[in-house]
Amino acid sequence: MTGDVHVIIVSYNTRADLDTCLASLFAAPPACLAGVTVVDNASGDGSTEMVRSRYPVVEVIALTTNAGFGAANNVALRKCRQPFALLLNSDTIVPPGAIDTLRARLTARGAVAAGPKLIDAQARQEVSFGPMLTPFNELVQRWRVRAASRSGRPPSERLRNYLADERFVDWITAACMLLDVRAAGAAGFFDERFFMYEEDVDLCAALRAAGGKVLFTPAAEVIHLRGRSSAAAAGSTSPHYDRSHVAFYEKHAPGWAVWLKLWLRLRGRRLR
């Protein structure tokens, strides 16, 4: 492997999905592929043993505790010696050519981060990018997500057009995110106060604040089976989401954080 993109996969108790993801990568290796690292968040399902046995070319970093998504990615990002890193969820399947196309579009558009079109197992497109978080933007984004994921009802023409255009955006999901490693390092990589959720929006905000461009491109397509690691966390993701949500607003819009915490308390949601 002599390319310039290093793939980083963080896994937590997703052995079967991780096997499928790696198999898709190596079935038709991208021309730009330089290497693959799996960072395991102290899984108890034999994930690390499976990777070492079936994919000896893959580097495995086995953490002794569940460090969270951003912190686990940071471990591999700080070791990365290639100019680009592709962050990839373990519950993704990579079709032939997808990573090479994503790499080409990032370079052509002068971006420091790029995300592909994500589709689920039923070929429905995920809303995998969006505007900077504000209360109003979140309401609009939730409508888009619901409209795109409804079974049996195709999205409106307006939403289809929105999802079909290559564009610079405020953020892309880290389920599949190609990064310029130097730019990401200058931005501090992931802020580790976010255990899970919002870390990708925060990193994209830091990249943009430094003058970088964040690209969404439907020219590359990756299958995302959605939420497998969250499901493996046995129902613990809602408190993680609430804590990350509050931390994001405390960092970027502290005036709104007060109201968010009050709203969560009224709904009986506990942050600690």
C-alpha positions in Angstrom: 0.0 0.0 0.0 1.7 3.1 -1.2 -1.0 5.7 -1.3 -1.5 8.8 0.9 -4.7 8.1 2.7 -4.7 6.2 6.0 -8.0 4.7 7.1 -8.9 4.9 10.8 -11.8 2.8 12.2 -13.0 3.1 15.8 -14.9 0.1 17.0 -16.8 -0.8 20.1 -18.4 -4.3 20.3 -19.1 -4.4 16.5 -17.2 -7.4 15.5 -19.5 -8.6 12.7 -19.9 -5.1 11.2 -16.1 -4.4 11.5 -15.4 -7.6 9.7 -17.8 -6.6 6.9 -16.3 -3.1 6.7 -12.7 -4.4 6.4 -13.7 -7.0 3.9 -15.2 -4.3 1.7 -12.0 -2.2 1.9 -9.7 -5.1 0.9 -12.0 -6.6 -1.7 -11.1 -3.7 -4.0 -8.3 -1.7 -2.2 -8.3 2.0 -3.1 -5.4 3.2 -5.1 -4.8 5.9 -2.6 -4.8 3.5 0.4 -1.7 3.8 2.6 -2.8 1.7 5.5 -5.6 0.8 8.0 -5.7 1.2 11.7 -8.5 -0.1 14.0 -8.8 1.6 17.3 -10.8 -0.7 19.7 -12.6 0.9 22.6 -12.1 -2.0 25.0 -14.6 -4.3 23.3 -15.6 -7.5 24.9 -16.7 -9.4 21.7 -13.4 -10.5 20.4 -13.1 -7.7 17.8 -9.3 -7.3 18.2 -8.6 -11.0 17.9 -10.8 -11.2 14.8 -8.9 -8.3 13.1 -5.5 -9.7 14.0 -6.4 -13.1 12.7 -8.3 -12.2 9.5 -6.5 -8.9 8.5 -2.9 -9.1 9.7 -1.9 -6.1 7.6 -4.2 -3.9 9.7 -2.7 -2.1 12.7 -4.8 -2.7 15.9 -4.7 -0.3 18.8 -6.5 -1.9 21.7 -7.5 0.6 24.3 -8.0 -0.6 27.9 -11.0 1.6 28.5 -13.8 3.0 26.3 -12.3 6.4 25.6 -15.1 7.6 23.4 -15.3 8.2 19.7 -13.3 11.4 19.3 -10.5 10.5 21.8 -10.1 7.0 20.1 -9.8 8.7 16.7 -7.2 11.1 18.1 -5.0 8.2 19.2 -4.6 7.1 15.6 -4.6 10.6 14.1 -1.7 11.7 16.2 0.3 8.7 14.9 -0.7 9.3 11.3 2.2 10.0 9.0 0.2 10.3 5.7 -1.2 13.6 4.5 -4.8 12.3 4.7 -6.8 10.2 7.1 -10.2 8.7 6.4 -12.3 8.3 9.5 -14.7 5.4 8.9 -17.4 3.9 11.1 -17.2 0.2 11.6 -20.8 0.0 10.4 -20.0 1.1 6.9 -19.4 -0.7 3.7 -17.1 0.9 1.1 -17.9 0.2 -2.6 -15.0 0.0 -5.1 -13.7 3.5 -6.1 -15.5 5.4 -3.4 -12.4 6.5 -1.4 -10.4 7.3 -4.5 -13.3 9.5 -5.7 -13.6 11.2 -2.3 -9.9 11.9 -2.3 -10.0 13.3 -5.8 -12.9 15.6 -5.0 -11.2 16.9 -1.8 -8.1 17.9 -3.8 -10.0 19.3 -6.8 -12.1 21.6 -4.5 -9.3 22.6 -2.2 -11.0 21.3 0.9 -9.5 20.1 4.2 -12.4 17.7 5.0 -14.8 15.9 2.7 -17.7 13.5 3.2 -19.5 11.3 0.7 -23.1 10.5 0.0 -24.2 8.0 2.7 -27.0 5.5 2.0 -28.5 2.9 4.3 -29.2 -0.7 3.6 -32.5 0.2 1.8 -30.6 2.8 -0.4 -32.1 5.7 1.4 -29.8 8.7 1.5 -28.7 9.9 4.9 -28.6 13.6 5.7 -24.9 13.5 6.5 -24.1 17.2 6.5 -25.7 20.4 7.7 -25.5 24.0 8.9 -23.8 25.1 12.1 -25.9 24.1 15.2 -28.4 26.7 16.3 -31.8 26.0 17.8 -33.5 26.9 14.5 -31.0 25.0 12.3 -31.5 21.9 14.5 -35.2 22.1 13.9 -34.7 22.3 10.1 -32.1 19.5 10.2 -34.4 17.2 12.2 -37.1 17.7 9.6 -34.7 16.8 6.8 -33.6 13.7 8.6 -37.2 12.5 9.3 -38.2 13.3 5.7 -35.2 11.4 4.2 -35.6 8.3 6.4 -39.4 7.7 6.1 -40.1 4.2 4.8 -42.3 4.0 1.7 -42.3 7.7 1.0 -39.6 9.2 -1.2 -38.2 12.6 -0.2 -39.6 15.7 -1.7 -38.0 17.1 -4.9 -36.7 20.0 -2.8 -34.9 17.7 -0.4 -33.6 15.4 -3.2 -32.1 18.5 -4.8 -30.6 19.6 -1.5 -28.9 16.2 -1.1 -27.8 15.9 -4.7 -25.6 18.9 -5.0 -21.8 18.9 -4.2 -21.3 21.9 -2.0 -19.2 23.4 0.8 -21.0 22.9 4.1 -20.6 23.8 7.8 -20.1 20.1 8.8 -20.0 16.6 7.6 -20.5 13.4 9.7 -17.5 11.6 11.0 -19.1 8.3 10.0 -17.0 8.8 6.8 -14.8 11.9 6.9 -11.7 12.4 4.8 -9.3 14.8 6.6 -6.2 16.8 5.7 -4.2 15.6 8.7 -2.1 18.8 9.0 -5.1 21.0 9.0 -6.9 18.7 11.5 -3.8 18.8 13.8 -3.6 22.6 13.6 -7.3 22.6 14.7 -6.4 20.4 17.7 -8.0 17.2 16.3 -11.2 16.2 18.1 -12.1 18.0 21.3 -12.2 15.1 23.8 -14.9 16.7 26.0 -17.3 15.2 23.5 -17.4 11.5 24.4 -19.8 10.7 21.6 -21.9 13.0 19.3 -21.2 16.6 18.1 -17.4 16.1 17.9 -17.6 16.1 14.1 -19.6 19.4 14.0 -17.1 20.9 16.5 -14.0 19.8 14.5 -15.5 21.1 11.3 -16.2 24.4 13.0 -12.5 24.6 14.0 -11.4 23.8 10.5 -13.6 26.5 9.0 -12.5 29.0 11.7 -8.9 28.5 10.4 -10.0 29.2 6.8 -10.5 25.6 5.7 -13.3 24.4 3.5 -15.6 21.4 4.3 -17.0 19.6 1.3 -20.0 17.3 0.8 -19.8 15.4 -2.4 -22.3 12.9 -3.7 -19.8 11.8 -6.4 -18.6 9.2 -3.8 -21.1 6.9 -2.2 -20.7 4.7 1.0 -23.2 2.5 2.7 -23.8 3.3 6.3 -25.8 0.8 8.4 -26.4 3.5 11.1 -26.1 3.2 14.8 -24.5 -0.2 15.3 -22.0 1.1 17.8 -24.7 3.0 19.5 -26.8 -0.1 19.8 -23.9 -2.0 21.2 -23.6 0.6 24.0 -26.8 -0.9 25.5 -28.9 2.2 25.7 -26.3 4.5 27.1 -26.1 6.9 24.1 -28.9 9.3 25.1 -27.0 10.7 28.2 -23.9 10.9 26.0 -25.9 12.9 23.4 -27.3 15.2 26.0 -23.9 15.9 27.6 -22.3 16.5 24.2 -25.2 18.7 23.1 -24.9 20.9 26.2 -21.0 21.0 25.9 -21.3 22.1 22.3 -23.6 25.0 23.1 -21.5 25.9 26.2 -18.5 26.2 23.8 -20.1 27.8 20.8 -23.2 29.6 22.0 -23.2 29.8 25.8 -26.3 31.9 25.9 -28.4 29.1 24.5 -26.7 26.5 26.8 -28.6 27.8 29.7 -32.0 27.3 28.0 -30.9 23.9 26.7 -30.1 22.7 30.2 -33.4 24.0 31.5 -35.3 22.2 28.7 -33.5 19.0 29.5 -34.3 19.2 33.2 -38.0 19.9 32.4 -38.0 16.7 30.4 -36.4 14.7 33.2 -33.1 14.2 31.4 -30.1 14.1 33.8 -26.7 15.2 32.6 -24.6 13.6 35.3 
